[in-house]
Amino acid sequence: MQDLFRSVLAFALLIFVQTNLHAQNATLRGRVTTIDHEPLLGASVYVSAEVGTATDSAGLFELNPTPGNINLTVSYLGYKTFTQSIGIVAGQTVEVDIILQEEATILNTVTFTTGRFEKRLGSETVSIEVLKPSLINNSNKFQLDEALQKVPGLTVIDGQANIRGGSGFSYGAGSRVLLLMDDIPILQLDAGFPNWNDIPIENVGQIEVVKGAASSLYGSAAMNGVVNFRTAYATAEPETKLTLFTSTVDAPADARFKWWDNAPLTFGTSFSHKQKLGKLDLVSSVFYLNETSHNDSTFTNTGG
């Protein structure tokens, strides 16, 4: 009989403790949707590193945070992070409806190549790739033909741009991938041959690559596509950038291909300055490259 009494007492005490602990917490419920009232599955909802959850298929969630002032944060890929401060007391149940706004920074990139006026990348009807200068800087590319190799579907073979396997250069007919600098053709006048050293890589704002024929806008030279280099412009804040770069190659495993006594070395520097002077824009740049290739008797020494 005493054992039964002790068991009942212990069970009642356990229920009392659990009820008391639950009363010390609060309940936060809500629903996460898009601006079109569509529920978001798997959105991250948290108030701290220890208290968090994810929304279900209906966009619903429930948390039991510690009472007080909490910062509710909701995040989802492709949407702006939502943050709200909420005051909640012990035993209280708070319900919130959260609407996340889309964040399409890439689609908002402005392009000019496919028309006479600027258009957002998200509204383009042709396949177009935009290469930002940050990618060029982070990959340590000091020639634009090498930087273009980062664009999917574009290759540079023997100095000729080739888009999606099209014939990049036809001798006697000129290049079939048109190169532009701020919408002005920059191919060599005599043979339509691209000269990559003419393009100031240190002052490129963005590179727009149109994958497909653009002959209706630019003529037969754009049968295979267009590569448009857009220069950077001065902003309200002056900007100065100095870059030093160097690279070398190791000896090949097969000694027959080691033609050098000293390892081939590439080094150079680039400098650019952009500043507004009243209604005028000042943009200046300097570039120098000294390259000894791993190919025998191949050297480059350019500056401008």
HELIX and SHEET records of a PDB file:
HELIX    1   1 GLN A    2  GLN A   24  1                                  23    
HELIX    2   2 LEU A  121  SER A  123  5                                   3    
HELIX    3   3 PRO A  133  ASN A  138  1                                   6    
HELIX    4   4 LEU A  144  ALA A  147  1                                   4    
HELIX    5   5 LEU A  148  LYS A  150  5                                   3    
HELIX    6   6 TRP A  196  ASP A  198  5                                   3    
HELIX    7   7 ILE A  201  ASN A  203  5                                   3    
HELIX    8   8 SER A  215  TYR A  218  1                                   4    
HELIX    9   9 SER A  220  ALA A  222  5                                   3    
HELIX   10  10 ALA A  255  PHE A  257  5                                   3    
SHEET    1   A 3 LEU A  60  LEU A  63  0                                        
SHEET    2   A 3 THR A  27  THR A  33 -1                                        
SHEET    3   A 3 THR A  93  ILE A  99  1                                        
SHEET    1   B 4 GLY A  52  ALA A  54  0                                        
SHEET    2   B 4 SER A  44  TYR A  46 -1                                        
SHEET    3   B 4 GLY A  68  SER A  75 -1                                        
SHEET    4   B 4 PHE A  82  ILE A  88 -1                                        
SHEET    1   C 2 VAL A 110  THR A 111  0                                        
SHEET    2   C 2 LYS A 119  ARG A 120 -1                                        
SHEET    1   D 5 ILE A 128  LEU A 131  0                                        
SHEET    2   D 5 VAL A 204  LYS A 211 -1                                        
SHEET    3   D 5 GLY A 225  THR A 231 -1                                        
SHEET    4   D 5 VAL A 177  MET A 181  1                                        
SHEET    5   D 5 ILE A 184  PRO A 185 -1                                        
SHEET    1   E 2 LEU A 154  ILE A 157  0                                        
SHEET    2   E 2 GLN A 160  ILE A 163 -1                                        
SHEET    1   F 2 PHE A 169  SER A 170  0                                        
SHEET    2   F 2 GLY A 174  SER A 175 -1                                        
SHEET    1   G 4 GLU A 239  THR A 248  0                                        
SHEET    2   G 4 LEU A 265  LEU A 277 -1                                        
SHEET    3   G 4 LEU A 280  THR A 292 -1                                        
SHEET    4   G 4 PHE A 299  GLY A 303 -1                                        
END                                                                             
